[in-house]
């Protein structure tokens, strides 16, 4: 695959993540400014995640048939149109419909339908031994760009101060910028070469060609759903809203906070790739994730904002190490022709499960149970880590199996 294609994918994820970085922080504040309470805000976030789940399903079923370039472009166009609608018509029914179309990012991280398709392409751009490093670089670019976007979430305050805008119009201007950046991402996809398309193969009646693949992907999808359901209680939009309600943090302060979490994420990706080379992908996924979930639960009982911030930053230095390793592991344990389906099925499972949680979290916050989302989310994630390790500790990627095989078996 031409190097230019890889660079375009990396550029697209960087721009998309920058836009999501500021949009996800401002989303809850914008909805509150438009007159929505915590329950209605949770409903919009749930709708956005449900829309992402639906689009992920469609990507898995249609992308390789319609063409990956076309599908990527159409998804970017949908995001641009949705951003404009979100900015210009801040009414609950309209916001709910636009969110259901999957045009809004609530997590602040690039884990949705577009990423699922890009992740199916990336393994073909490098040798198997460099797959995890390639995913790490992809996620580093995404995380750094999202961190810069989070810092940019302070722009509405500048618009209010220098341009004399009220709070709501300043947020609307940011959603229009979000739409413009989505259009730029769509333009970059038009520059991809035909090499990004799926290789022609004989028609297959099933998504997966072996019973083993069905069992492996099904098991991973079920466990990833548990993890995502727990994560849905603390998606970035809800987290920003929580810090605003609990400690009164302003958009500028939230931007600095999530810039810090993005930097911590980026540093962790570098460590994750090297750690995976030493102890294996699955061990890296589990044993970095467990302590991060204990830190997540500790935020619920933090007595001051500074203690909560320290817990969150420490947590973010560990919690995302499982992302490039999880992506690499999933792509490694299936056949190359099954990668689009595997990526879409596991991403779909995560998106569907995560879609339920924000509504519950919003209701808990509305009922003044402010710490409950952190405790529930962290506990579910601990269960995921333990069961994942016990279930998949003997399912190794080919390169790890070769390293553990006796010399005679490798010849």
C-alpha positions in Angstrom: 0.0 0.0 0.0 1.4 3.4 -0.9 3.0 5.4 2.0 0.8 8.3 0.9 -2.3 6.3 1.9 -1.0 5.7 5.4 -0.1 9.4 5.7 -3.6 10.4 4.7 -5.2 8.1 7.2 -2.9 9.5 9.9 -3.7 13.0 8.9 -7.5 12.3 8.9 -7.4 10.7 12.3 -5.5 13.7 13.7 -7.9 16.3 12.3 -10.9 14.3 13.3 -9.6 13.8 16.8 -8.8 17.5 17.2 -12.4 18.3 16.4 -13.7 15.6 18.7 -11.4 16.9 21.4 -13.1 20.2 21.8 -16.6 19.2 20.7 -16.9 16.4 23.4 -15.9 18.8 26.2 -18.3 21.5 25.1 -21.2 19.2 24.3 -22.6 18.8 27.8 -22.1 22.5 28.5 -23.8 23.5 25.2 -26.7 21.2 25.9 -27.1 22.7 29.4 -26.9 26.2 28.0 -29.7 25.2 25.5 -31.9 24.4 28.5 -31.5 20.6 28.9 -31.2 19.0 32.3 -29.0 16.1 33.2 -31.5 13.4 32.2 -32.0 15.0 28.8 -28.3 15.5 28.3 -27.8 11.8 29.1 -30.5 10.9 26.5 -28.6 12.9 23.8 -25.3 11.2 24.7 -27.0 7.8 24.6 -28.5 8.6 21.2 -25.1 9.6 19.9 -23.5 6.3 21.0 -26.5 4.4 19.6 -26.0 6.1 16.3 -22.3 5.2 16.3 -23.3 1.6 17.0 -25.7 1.5 14.0 -23.1 3.0 11.7 -20.5 0.6 12.9 -22.9 -2.3 11.9 -23.4 -0.8 8.5 -19.6 -0.3 8.0 -19.0 -4.0 8.8 -21.7 -5.1 6.4 -21.2 -2.7 3.5 -17.8 -1.1 3.5 -15.9 -3.7 1.6 -18.7 -4.0 -0.9 -19.4 -0.4 -1.6 -15.7 0.6 -1.3 -13.8 1.8 1.7 -12.9 5.2 0.2 -16.6 6.0 -0.6 -17.8 4.9 2.8 -15.1 6.9 4.6 -16.1 10.0 2.6 -19.8 9.6 3.3 -19.2 9.2 7.0 -17.2 12.4 7.1 -19.9 14.2 5.1 -22.6 13.0 7.5 -20.5 14.3 10.4 -20.2 17.7 8.7 -23.9 18.0 8.1 -24.7 16.9 11.6 -22.4 19.5 13.1 -24.1 22.3 11.2 -27.6 21.0 12.3 -26.4 20.7 15.9 -25.1 24.3 15.8 -28.1 26.0 14.1 -31.1 24.1 15.7 -30.5 23.6 19.4 -33.8 22.0 20.1 -34.0 18.6 22.0 -35.9 16.6 19.3 -33.5 17.9 16.6 -30.4 17.2 18.8 -31.7 13.7 19.5 -32.2 12.9 15.8 -28.8 14.3 14.8 -27.2 12.3 17.6 -28.9 9.1 16.4 -27.3 9.7 13.0 -23.9 9.2 14.6 -22.6 12.7 13.8 -21.5 13.6 17.3 -18.6 12.3 19.3 -19.2 12.0 23.1 -16.1 10.1 24.2 -13.4 12.5 23.1 -11.6 9.5 21.7 -11.6 8.2 18.2 -13.2 4.7 18.7 -16.2 4.7 16.5 -17.3 3.5 13.1 -14.7 5.5 11.1 -11.9 4.1 13.3 -13.2 0.6 12.8 -12.7 0.9 9.1 -9.3 2.6 9.3 -8.1 -0.2 11.7 -9.1 -2.8 9.1 -6.8 -1.1 6.6 -3.8 -0.4 8.8 -2.5 -4.0 9.2 -1.9 -4.2 5.5 0.4 -1.2 5.6 3.1 -2.9 7.7 4.8 -6.3 8.5 3.2 -8.3 11.3 6.1 -7.5 13.6 5.3 -3.8 13.3 1.6 -4.0 13.6 1.3 -3.0 17.3 3.8 -0.1 16.7 1.6 1.1 13.8 -1.5 1.0 15.9 0.4 2.8 18.7 1.4 5.6 16.3 -2.1 5.8 15.0 -3.4 6.2 18.5 -0.6 8.6 19.6 -1.6 10.9 16.7 -5.2 10.6 17.7 -4.6 11.2 21.3 -2.2 14.2 20.9 -4.7 15.8 18.4 -7.5 15.2 20.9 -5.4 16.8 23.6 -4.8 19.9 21.5 -8.5 20.0 20.7 -9.3 19.8 24.4 -7.1 22.8 25.0 -9.0 24.6 22.2 -12.2 24.1 24.2 -11.3 27.3 25.9 -12.0 29.2 22.7 -15.6 30.1 23.5 -14.4 32.2 26.5 -12.2 34.1 24.1 -15.1 34.6 21.7 -17.2 35.9 24.5 -14.4 38.2 25.7 -13.1 39.6 22.4 -16.1 39.3 20.0 -18.8 40.0 22.6 -20.7 36.8 21.9 -23.0 35.3 24.5 -22.2 31.8 25.8 -24.6 29.9 23.6 -23.6 31.5 20.3 -19.9 31.0 21.1 -20.6 27.2 21.5 -22.5 27.2 18.3 -19.5 28.7 16.5 -17.4 25.8 17.8 -19.9 23.3 16.3 -19.7 25.0 13.0 -15.9 24.7 13.1 -16.4 21.0 14.0 -18.4 20.6 10.8 -15.8 22.4 8.7 -13.0 20.1 10.0 -15.2 17.1 9.2 -15.5 18.3 5.6 -11.7 18.6 5.4 -11.4 15.0 6.6 -13.8 13.9 3.9 -11.7 15.7 1.3 -8.6 13.8 2.5 -10.3 10.5 2.0 -10.9 11.4 -1.7 -7.1 11.3 -2.1 -6.8 7.7 -1.0 -5.6 5.2 -3.7 -7.4 2.0 -4.8 -4.9 0.1 -2.7 -7.0 0.7 0.4 -9.9 -1.3 -0.9 -10.5 -4.9 0.3 -8.7 -7.5 -1.8 -11.0 -9.4 -4.3 -11.9 -12.8 -2.9 -14.4 -15.5 -3.7 -17.8 -14.6 -2.3 -18.2 -15.9 1.2 -21.7 -16.6 2.7 -20.5 -15.8 6.2 -18.5 -13.0 7.8 -16.1 -15.5 9.3 -14.7 -18.6 7.6 -14.0 -20.8 10.6 -15.8 -21.8 13.8 -12.7 -20.8 15.7 -12.9 -17.2 14.4 -16.6 -17.0 15.3 -15.8 -18.1 18.9 -12.8 -15.8 19.3 -14.5 -12.7 17.9 -17.8 -13.5 19.7 -16.0 -13.9 23.0 -13.9 -10.7 22.5 -17.0 -8.8 21.5 -18.9 -9.9 24.5 -16.1 -8.9 26.9 -15.4 -5.6 25.1 -19.1 -4.8 25.5 -18.8 -5.2 29.3 -15.8 -2.9 29.3 -17.5 -0.3 27.1 -20.7 -0.4 29.2 -18.6 0.5 32.2 -16.8 3.2 30.2 -20.1 4.7 29.1 -20.7 6.0 32.6 -17.6 8.3 32.2 -17.5 9.3 28.5 -15.6 12.5 28.2 -18.7 14.7 27.6 -20.3 13.3 30.8 -16.9 13.6 32.7 -16.6 17.2 31.7 -20.2 17.9 32.8 -19.5 16.1 36.1 -16.4 18.2 36.9 -18.4 21.3 36.0 -21.3 20.3 38.3 -19.2 18.8 41.2 -16.4 21.3 41.3 -17.5 24.2 39.1 -14.7 23.9 36.5 -15.0 26.4 33.6 -14.6 25.4 29.9 -11.1 26.8 30.0 -10.2 24.7 33.0 -11.8 21.6 31.5 -9.8 22.2 28.3 -6.5 22.3 30.3 -7.6 19.2 32.2 -8.4 17.1 29.1 -5.3 18.4 27.4 -3.4 16.8 30.3 -5.3 13.5 30.0 -4.6 13.4 26.3 -0.9 13.9 26.8 -0.9 11.1 29.4 -2.8 8.9 26.9 -0.2 9.6 24.2 2.8 8.7 26.5 1.0 5.5 27.5 0.7 4.4 23.9 4.5 4.6 23.5 5.0 2.4 26.6 2.2 0.0 25.6 3.9 -1.0 22.3 7.3 -1.7 24.1 5.6 -3.5 27.0 3.6 -5.7 24.7 6.8 -6.8 23.0 8.1 -8.0 26.4 5.1 -9.5 28.1 2.6 -10.0 25.3 -0.5 -8.2 24.1 -3.0 -9.7 26.4 -0.9 -9.2 29.5 -0.4 -5.6 28.6 -4.2 -5.1 28.1 -5.1 -6.6 31.5 -2.4 -5.6 33.9 -2.3 -2.0 32.9 -6.1 -1.7 32.9 -6.7 -3.1 36.4 -5.0 -0.4 38.4 -6.5 2.3 36.2 -10.0 1.1 37.1 -9.2 1.3 40.8 -8.1 4.9 40.3 -11.3 5.5 38.5 -13.4 4.3 41.4 -11.2 6.5 43.8 -12.4 9.7 42.0 -15.8 9.1 43.4 -14.5 9.7 47.0 -12.0 12.5 46.2 -12.5 15.2 48.8 -11.1 18.1 46.7 -10.9 18.9 43.0 -7.1 18.6 43.2 -7.2 15.0 44.5 -9.8 14.2 41.8 -7.6 15.6 39.1 -4.5 13.7 40.3 -6.5 10.4 40.3 -7.9 11.2 36.8 -4.4 12.0 35.4 -2.8 8.9 36.9 -5.7 6.8 35.6 -5.3 8.2 32.1 -1.6 7.3 32.2 -2.7 3.6 32.4 -6.2 3.2 31.1 -5.5 3.6 27.4 -2.5 1.2 27.1 -5.0 -1.5 26.2 -6.2 0.4 23.1 -3.4 -0.3 20.6 -2.8 -3.7 22.1 -6.5 -4.6 21.9 -6.7 -3.4 18.3 -3.5 -5.3 17.4 -4.6 -8.5 19.2 -8.0 -8.5 17.5 -6.5 -8.1 14.1 -3.9 -10.8 14.8 -6.1 -13.6 15.9 -8.3 -13.7 12.8 -7.5 -14.2 9.1 -6.6 -11.1 7.0 -9.9 -11.4 5.0 -11.9 -11.4 8.3 -10.3 -8.2 9.7 -13.0 -5.7 8.5 -15.7 -7.9 10.0 -13.8 -8.5 13.2 -13.1 -4.8 13.7 -16.7 -3.9 13.0 -18.2 -6.6 15.2 -16.0 -5.8 18.2 -16.5 -2.0 17.7 -20.2 -2.5 17.3 -20.4 -4.5 20.5 -18.6 -1.7 22.3 -20.7 1.0 20.8 -24.0 -0.7 21.6 -23.1 -1.4 25.2 -21.7 2.1 25.7 -24.8 3.7 24.4 -26.9 2.6 27.4 -24.7 4.0 30.2 -24.9 7.8 29.8 -28.6 7.9 30.4 -28.1 6.0 33.6 -25.2 8.3 34.6 -27.3 11.4 33.8 -30.1 10.1 36.0 -27.7 9.3 38.8 -26.2 12.8 38.6 -29.7 14.3 38.6 -30.5 12.3 41.7 -27.3 13.8 43.4 -25.5 10.4 43.4 -22.5 12.1 41.9 -19.9 9.4 42.7 -22.0 6.4 41.5 -21.0 6.5 37.8 -17.3 6.1 38.8 -17.9 3.3 41.2 -20.2 1.4 38.8 -18.0 2.0 35.7 -14.8 1.0 37.5 -16.3 -2.2 39.0 -17.6 -3.4 35.6 -14.2 -2.8 34.1 -12.5 -4.8 36.8 -14.8 -7.7 36.0 -13.9 -7.4 32.3 -10.2 -7.5 33.0 -10.4 -10.6 35.1 -12.6 -12.6 32.8 -10.7 -11.5 29.7 -7.4 -12.9 31.1 -9.0 -16.1 32.3 -10.7 -16.7 28.9 -8.0 -15.7 26.4 -4.7 -16.3 28.1 -4.0 -19.2 25.8 -5.1 -17.5 22.6 -1.9 -16.0 21.3 -1.2 -13.9 18.2 1.0 -15.8 15.6 4.2 -13.9 16.3 3.9 -14.6 20.1 3.1 -18.2 19.5 6.2 -18.5 17.3 8.4 -16.9 20.0 7.1 -19.5 22.5 7.4 -22.5 20.2 10.5 -24.7 20.4 13.1 -24.0 17.7 12.2 -27.2 15.8 8.6 -26.0 15.4 9.7 -22.7 13.9 11.8 -24.3 11.1 
